[in-house]
């Protein structure tokens, strides 16, 4: 299983992906699911993946290879929308290629989040579905998720707004991952995190958060303690509720 979040906030973009994959309880591995295509000062495009690992790896490999070839690729398309459409087209290409060789019972589907900015254009975040169609994050819905989203969604719904500062958005996202990992062991460390500041056109703030990361452990413990304290501080239910 996978969990990825991409946030489109007023001051920038936040991307967080876990790195755990599993093909059963005894086949758990670590694979990067966050990829960056950039030309400093000109564009930053971030991809996050979920679904069939072979399909998503093939898609990313083809996209990288084609950056050194003639024709449209992620480092020369004029808009982020065009970049997203190119990723969607590549997904369909890989699935069409492989489905003729494999049993129809194999699910080749994968999903992608595409976010970033191209010079002199606004930032954006898109969610590409396995069928290749896609939607864009908006000010009303400033985040997108992939994979095991249900456990980590409540804190995002309650707290994340378009004008949320980047640091607060990152904290919110990390707690979203903590909630998910506590409830689903198929999502796990390390986490890949990239924070992009609006109009910087640079992807320098990329980090990998491991199991023993002191900051993550600190907010994890503080959040758990705070929830327990808040629950204890809530008023007692009326007697009629518990007769």
Buried (B, 14 or more C-beta within 10 A) or exposed (E): BBBBBBBBBBBBBBBBBBBBBBEEEEEEEEEBBBBBBBBEEEBBBBBBBBBBBBBBBBBBEBBBEBEEEEEBBBBBBEEBBBBBBBBBEBBEBBBEEBEEEEEEEEEBBBBBBBBBBBEEEEBBBBBBBBEBEBEBBEEEBBBBBBBBBEBBBEBBEEBBBBEBEBEBBBBBBBBBBBBBBEEBEBBBBBBBBBBBBBEBBEBEBBEEBEEEBEEBEEBBEEBEEEEEEEEEEEEEEEEEEEE
